Amino acid sequence: MTALALRGIHKRFGAVHANAGVDLTVEPGTVHGLIGENGAGKSTLMAILYGYYQADEGSIALDGREVQIRNSHEAIALGVGMVHQHFMLVDTLSALDNVLLGAEPGWHLPSGQEAVREGLTQLMADTGLHVRLDALVGQLPVGELQRLEILKALYRGAKLLILDEPTAVLTPQETQQLFEVLRTLRQRGTTILLITHKLKEVMALCDAVTVMRAGRVVHRCAIVDTDEAGLAEAMVGRKVALGRQAGSAPAQDEVLLEAEGLSLRDARGVSVLNSVSLRLRAGEIVGVAGVSGNGQTELLEVLSGLLAPQAGRLNLKGASFGPDAWLHPTQARAAGLAHVPEDRHACGLVMSFPAWESAALGYQQLPKYAGGRWSLSGSKLRAACAAMMERFDVRPRNPELGSSKFSGGNQQKLILAREIGEAPTVLLVGQPTRGVDIGAIEFIHNQLRALRDAGCAVLVVSSELDEILALADRVLVMNGGRITGELDIDDCDERKLGLLMAAQP
């Protein structure tokens, strides 16, 4: 008896055929990978399984019994749980109350809290999903938030657990901890559907894998019968060239950006940058490696003008800035500095805007968008967005579609199209391929290399060591708000970088 059988699933959104006759079978007590390019239909399929959407055609069977799932409440009642890429938690409530919310066992809240606490304590002991139940969710680190989401689903009786990009915001250490938990859950009989773009994770964790492309299943196999290269080709429909590429020209002598002694304390008075200095030269990609939370985010925000440090100086193409008169983002753009933020939802897009408006954010004052003395031209903005979508293969190519309606990878490509489109001389990029499929990774990497080869100075912050090693000409390592090492790429390997990331000699 199969844990899950989806048969002939069709789902259309207007002219877009998101799922076109999809069949998916998952065996009980296994980890099953579901992979494909951004926009391949994976998330739509899982939304149908979880009751967010209704299929136009097709059937769903759980444990051999055909079921109707009209909403998420029915999915949960049938033992289906889902952990979303963007956590569905309330920051101002405790971890305990987040689990309790919507699943209160009775009218008397205090007794209900104690009943939930007892159940969660036992579940944490059984699974290794340890969470501080009385801590406010807004104060928990991201790895603990991930565990809380899984714990919440299991507490509500999930026998089939859907995980959507579960490691997208986790450190390597947190990822390994999560994998141990998932292996434990598999041993206890939980069936897991893993949606991910990271083929290493599929090979390390899954028992079987299904590949989707353009709304259809194009490949399925046991994990022992495949490898990363085969899965990548099945996803994209061609061979994919990742990893380091030879042939880049040496960096030029011209320093386009120089920072000296940058120090920053956050609102709580905690030091997040401690005397950071760096130089970016024309024609090079500088990678910043480090476990998330060691100052990389703040470094990008200071260099792009979003934050002003308490100490230090910044020189950008001959102009100098100090704490009392720091660089403003408008000045940065005028000087040819572009910024792709780490958090595309919070800082890169306005999710309620149509794509054509998000595609002009920060550049709306350019003369090419003017419609009159005091107005913008909607037709020019739409045409520019359409051209960006064509050049960067943003799918679907619909400037009118809401920014929130695009998959994460296509949102990322839209932001890159906007920032790269004005031919910057300095580009700051945070997590360039987070949540992005393997074909888009290849495309984005090639765009960054082309910018470098055209004389741009590129700073890339990434938590993926493979990405740093594939892109960078020079690597800076951050730990505790400091730069703990600087290496030429020829002197780099994962072991050396790992030691510097841990601030070990």
Order of alpha helices (4+ residues) and beta strands (2+ residues): beta-beta-beta-alpha-beta-beta-alpha-beta-alpha-alpha-alpha-beta-alpha-beta-alpha-beta-beta-alpha-beta-beta-beta-alpha-beta-beta-alpha-beta-alpha-alpha-alpha-beta-alpha-beta-alpha-beta-beta-alpha
